[in-house]
Amino acid sequence: MKILYVTTGLETGGAEIMLYKILSKINREHFNPSVISLMDRGTVGDRIESLGIPVYTIGMELGTPTLEAIWKLIQKIREIQPDLIQGWMYHGNIAAKLASIFYFRKIPILWSIHHSISSLKSEKKLTIALIKLGASITKSIQQVIFVSQNSRNQHETLGYRSDNSCIIANGFDVSLFKPSLTARLDFRTELDLPEDSFLIGLICRFHPMKDHANFLNAAALLTKQFPNVHFILAGREVDSKNHPLVELIKKLGLDNQVHLLGERRDTHRLAAALDIVSLASAYGEAFPLVIGEAMSCGVPCVVTDVGDSGWIVGNTGRVIPPRNPEALANAWQELIVMGAVGREDLGASARVRIIECFSLDSVVAKYERLYDVMLATTLKSQSLQRLQKLQNIKNYD
């Protein structure tokens, strides 16, 4: 079966990484995948191609879809001749549906939504337009896949249908993301820190929804009681070139406690090296990968109650309100005070939860079953339509 994924882009982000992970595990004897990125190859494109999966780019500027770009997309889809198209994120979803209108035969169109909506006011104008457009045409989509229950409920409130949607949560490779004493020691050596240094991490791209200010203000509060704690920030644009971020760190007096690492490819090693992993997001999260990755490494998490973050963590960490540095600092303090043994117990429970509920193999199997069902249903419907036409012709004769 030829499956074409139409994604908004391939920069490093949770949805993009999840696409790579699914493709790394999908049954290649049964499925023949390819990927079209509406923009460029980003940082994930090469990783996908290293799997032997072709990646095509349209070169569209975000927010400025041109007729030339749309025609290029249509031509590429006609060239690939997929049996099923899977949209990936809002722009990719709409593009997949639009391009399929000009395809020479009817095939299943699936959408994948990786975003939660606490308030449309928090979104960009183009994103709001795409969300509303999606609601108006969702009835023509064979299946809409949400990665979180929270996201599904929010979208249904905005007009998305419930009878053609399902939930397939993100999954985690527990053979890659696992506890590692070596990673803990080597990472502290890399930062030239003592072996017993306590590290709290925030691993995400720089974006208003991620609320780095919330994390840093909480860090400033915590260091009043625990001055030797270090804070590890990693992700796209989270580096010394980010002047607003650097200025805030200086303003809060955290120059010696905060380490800006930029984008990292070794997140399995980084997550395993930390004592606590946090999510400080204010909005927009659906099913954050970094939380499940840290839990898989046996690291307890403190997360804001955005999207399905609280459901992922369960009782293996702490869930606090967004935009509340005091609550974040207090939750960190609770985990610090409970000691190494208490945190190890929490971390062990966290890993068990990921293995039992969110393993990557089980998630990929759900996608594979869905693809088979969608294609079989479409072929059956087309066969019935052909039989009906033949019967009508016979009756006319």
C-alpha positions in Angstrom: 0.0 0.0 0.0 1.4 3.4 -1.0 0.9 5.9 1.8 1.8 9.6 1.3 2.3 11.8 4.3 1.7 15.6 3.6 3.3 17.5 6.5 3.5 21.2 7.2 7.3 21.1 7.6 10.1 19.0 9.0 11.8 21.2 11.5 12.4 19.6 14.9 9.2 19.5 16.8 7.0 16.9 18.6 4.8 16.2 15.6 7.7 16.0 13.2 9.7 13.6 15.4 6.6 11.5 15.9 6.2 11.1 12.1 9.9 10.0 11.9 9.3 7.5 14.7 6.2 6.0 13.1 8.1 5.7 9.8 11.0 4.0 11.5 8.8 1.2 12.7 6.1 0.8 10.0 5.9 -2.5 8.2 7.8 -1.8 5.0 6.8 -5.2 3.5 3.2 -4.1 3.5 3.4 -0.3 3.4 5.4 1.9 1.0 5.5 5.4 2.5 6.7 8.7 1.1 6.7 12.2 2.5 5.9 15.7 1.1 6.9 18.7 3.2 5.1 21.8 2.2 8.1 23.9 3.2 11.6 22.5 3.3 13.5 19.5 4.6 14.1 21.0 8.0 16.2 18.9 10.4 14.0 15.8 10.2 14.0 15.3 6.4 17.4 13.7 6.3 16.5 11.4 9.2 13.5 10.1 7.3 15.4 9.6 4.1 18.0 7.7 6.0 15.2 5.1 6.5 15.1 4.7 2.7 11.9 6.7 2.5 11.7 9.5 -0.1 11.1 13.1 1.0 9.9 15.8 -1.4 9.7 19.5 -0.7 7.3 22.1 -2.1 9.2 25.2 -0.9 6.1 26.9 0.3 6.6 29.9 2.6 4.6 29.5 5.8 1.5 31.6 5.6 1.9 32.3 1.9 0.5 29.4 -0.2 1.0 30.3 -3.9 -0.8 28.8 -6.9 2.6 27.6 -8.1 3.2 25.8 -4.8 -0.2 24.2 -4.9 0.2 23.1 -8.5 3.6 21.6 -7.6 1.9 19.7 -4.8 -0.8 18.4 -7.1 1.7 17.3 -9.7 3.8 15.5 -7.1 0.8 13.6 -5.7 -0.1 12.5 -9.3 3.5 11.3 -9.8 3.6 9.3 -6.6 0.0 7.8 -7.1 -0.7 7.0 -3.4 -3.4 4.6 -2.2 -4.0 6.8 0.9 -3.0 10.3 1.9 -2.2 11.1 5.6 -2.2 14.9 6.4 0.1 15.8 9.2 -0.6 19.0 11.2 -3.1 21.8 10.2 -1.4 23.0 7.0 -0.6 19.5 5.9 -4.2 18.4 6.5 -5.8 21.2 4.4 -3.2 20.7 1.7 -3.8 16.9 1.5 -7.5 17.5 1.1 -7.1 20.3 -1.5 -4.7 18.3 -3.6 -6.8 15.1 -3.5 -9.6 17.0 -5.2 -7.4 17.1 -8.4 -6.3 13.4 -8.1 -7.5 11.1 -10.8 -9.2 8.7 -8.4 -10.9 8.8 -5.0 -8.7 7.6 -2.1 -8.9 7.8 1.7 -7.8 11.1 3.2 -6.8 11.0 6.8 -5.9 14.0 9.0 -3.6 14.1 12.0 -4.0 16.8 14.6 -1.2 17.4 17.2 -2.4 20.6 18.8 -4.7 21.6 21.6 -6.7 24.8 21.8 -7.2 26.4 25.1 -8.4 29.6 23.4 -8.4 30.7 19.7 -7.2 34.0 21.0 -3.8 32.4 21.6 -3.4 31.3 18.0 -2.1 33.1 15.0 -4.6 34.4 12.5 -3.7 31.9 9.8 -3.9 29.0 12.3 -7.4 30.2 13.4 -8.4 30.3 9.7 -7.1 26.8 9.1 -8.8 25.4 12.3 -12.2 26.9 11.2 -11.7 25.7 7.6 -10.9 22.2 8.9 -14.2 22.2 10.9 -16.2 23.1 7.8 -14.8 20.3 5.7 -14.1 17.6 8.3 -17.2 15.7 7.2 -15.4 14.9 3.9 -12.4 13.3 5.7 -12.4 9.6 6.1 -10.7 9.7 9.5 -9.3 12.5 11.8 -6.7 11.3 14.2 -6.1 13.2 17.4 -3.1 12.5 19.6 -5.0 13.4 22.8 -8.5 13.3 24.2 -8.2 16.9 25.3 -7.5 18.0 21.8 -10.4 15.9 20.4 -12.9 17.5 22.8 -11.7 21.0 22.1 -11.9 20.5 18.3 -15.4 19.0 18.5 -16.5 22.1 20.5 -15.3 24.1 17.5 -17.3 22.1 15.0 -15.2 19.0 14.2 -17.2 15.8 13.8 -17.1 13.0 16.3 -18.2 10.2 14.1 -15.1 10.1 12.0 -12.4 10.8 14.6 -10.3 8.6 16.8 -7.4 9.0 19.3 -3.9 7.5 18.7 -1.6 8.8 21.3 2.1 9.4 20.7 4.4 6.5 21.4 7.8 6.0 22.8 10.7 3.7 22.0 11.5 2.3 25.4 14.5 0.4 24.0 16.2 3.8 23.2 14.8 5.9 26.0 15.9 4.1 29.1 17.6 4.9 32.4 21.4 5.3 32.0 23.9 6.0 34.8 26.5 6.5 32.1 24.5 9.3 30.5 24.1 11.0 33.9 27.9 11.0 34.6 29.0 11.8 31.0 26.6 14.7 30.7 27.8 16.3 34.0 31.4 15.9 32.7 30.4 17.6 29.5 29.1 20.6 31.4 32.1 20.5 33.8 29.7 20.0 36.8 30.3 17.7 39.9 28.8 14.2 39.7 26.2 15.0 42.3 24.9 18.1 40.6 21.1 18.3 40.6 19.7 19.0 37.1 16.2 20.2 36.1 15.6 20.3 32.4 13.3 21.9 29.8 13.6 20.4 26.4 11.6 22.2 23.7 11.9 24.8 20.9 11.7 28.5 21.7 8.1 29.6 21.2 5.6 31.6 23.3 3.5 28.5 24.0 6.4 26.8 25.7 6.6 29.7 28.2 10.4 29.7 28.9 9.7 32.8 31.1 7.6 30.6 33.4 10.3 28.1 33.8 13.0 30.7 34.4 11.0 32.6 36.9 10.3 29.4 38.8 14.1 28.7 38.6 14.8 32.1 40.2 12.4 31.2 43.1 13.8 27.8 43.6 17.4 28.9 43.8 16.6 31.0 46.9 16.2 27.7 48.8 18.5 25.5 46.6 21.2 27.7 45.1 23.2 24.7 43.7 20.5 23.4 41.4 21.3 23.7 37.7 18.8 24.2 34.9 19.3 22.7 31.4 17.5 24.3 28.5 17.7 22.6 25.1 15.8 23.0 21.8 15.7 25.0 18.6 16.7 28.6 19.2 17.4 27.9 22.8 21.0 29.1 22.7 23.3 32.0 23.4 22.2 33.7 20.2 18.7 34.1 21.6 19.0 37.6 23.0 15.6 37.9 24.8 16.2 34.6 26.5 19.8 35.5 27.5 18.6 38.9 28.8 15.9 37.3 31.0 18.5 34.9 32.4 20.7 37.8 33.3 17.9 39.8 34.7 16.9 36.9 37.0 20.5 36.4 38.1 20.7 32.9 36.8 23.8 33.2 34.7 25.7 30.5 36.6 22.7 28.1 37.0 21.3 28.0 33.4 22.9 26.1 30.6 21.7 26.8 27.0 22.4 23.8 24.8 20.5 24.6 21.6 19.1 21.9 19.5 20.2 18.4 20.4 20.0 15.1 18.5 20.8 13.0 21.6 17.6 13.6 23.6 17.6 10.0 24.8 20.9 10.7 26.5 20.0 14.1 27.7 16.7 13.0 29.2 18.3 10.2 31.1 20.9 12.5 32.5 18.4 14.8 34.3 16.9 14.5 37.8 13.7 16.2 36.9 12.2 17.1 33.5 9.6 19.8 33.2 7.0 21.1 30.8 6.2 24.8 31.5 3.9 25.4 28.6 1.1 27.9 28.7 -1.1 26.5 25.9 -1.1 24.6 22.7 0.3 21.2 23.8 -1.6 18.1 22.8 0.6 15.1 23.7 4.1 16.3 24.5 6.8 13.8 23.4 9.4 15.1 25.8 7.4 14.0 28.8 7.0 10.5 27.7 10.6 10.3 26.7 11.7 11.4 30.1 9.4 9.0 31.9 10.7 6.2 29.7 14.1 7.1 31.0 12.9 6.7 34.6 12.9 10.5 35.3 10.0 12.1 37.2 8.3 15.0 35.6 6.7 18.2 36.7 4.3 19.5 34.0 1.7 22.2 33.5 -1.8 21.0 33.0 -2.0 21.7 29.3 -3.3 19.2 26.7 -2.9 15.6 27.9 0.3 16.3 29.9 -1.5 15.5 33.2 -2.9 12.2 31.8 0.5 11.1 30.6 2.2 11.7 33.9 -0.6 10.3 36.1 0.6 9.8 39.6 4.2 9.4 38.7 5.1 13.1 38.9 3.5 16.5 39.6 0.9 18.4 37.6 0.5 22.1 38.2 -1.4 25.1 36.6 0.1 26.9 33.7 1.6 30.4 34.0 2.3 29.9 37.7 6.0 30.0 38.6 5.3 29.6 42.3 3.5 26.4 41.7 6.2 25.1 39.4 9.0 26.0 42.0 7.0 24.4 44.8 6.5 21.1 42.8 10.3 21.0 42.1 11.0 21.5 45.7 8.7 18.6 46.7 10.7 16.2 44.5 14.0 17.5 45.7 13.0 17.1 49.3 11.7 13.6 48.9 15.3 12.5 48.2 17.0 10.3 45.6 15.2 7.1 46.6 11.8 8.7 46.4 12.6 10.1 43.0 13.9 6.8 41.8 10.6 5.1 42.8 8.6 7.7 41.0 10.8 7.4 37.9 10.5 3.6 38.0 6.7 3.9 38.1 6.8 6.4 35.2 8.8 4.0 33.0 6.3 1.2 33.8 3.4 3.5 32.8 5.0 4.3 29.4 5.7 0.7 28.7 2.2 -0.4 29.6 0.3 2.5 27.9 2.4 4.3 25.3 4.9 2.0 23.7 5.9 2.9 20.1 5.2 -0.5 18.7 1.6 -0.5 19.9 1.0 3.0 18.4 2.4 2.0 15.0 0.2 -1.1 15.0 -2.8 1.1 15.5 -1.9 3.3 12.5 -1.3 0.2 10.4 -4.7 -1.3 11.3 -6.4 2.0 10.6 -4.7 2.3 7.1 -5.9 -1.2 6.2 -9.4 -0.6 7.4 -9.7 2.8 5.6 -8.4 1.4 2.3 -10.6 -1.7 2.5 -13.7 0.4 3.3 -13.0 2.7 0.4 -12.5 -0.2 -2.1 -15.6 -1.9 -0.9 -17.6 1.4 -1.3 -16.2 1.9 -4.8 -17.1 -1.7 -5.8 -20.7 -1.3 -4.5 -21.0 1.9 -6.5 -19.8 0.2 -9.7 -22.3 -2.7 -9.1 -25.1 -0.2 -8.6 -24.2 1.6 -11.8 -24.2 -1.7 -13.7 -27.5 -2.6 -12.2 -29.0 0.8 -13.2 -27.8 0.3 -16.8 -29.3 -3.2 -16.8 -32.6 -1.9 -15.5 -32.6 0.8 -18.1 -32.0 -1.7 -20.9 
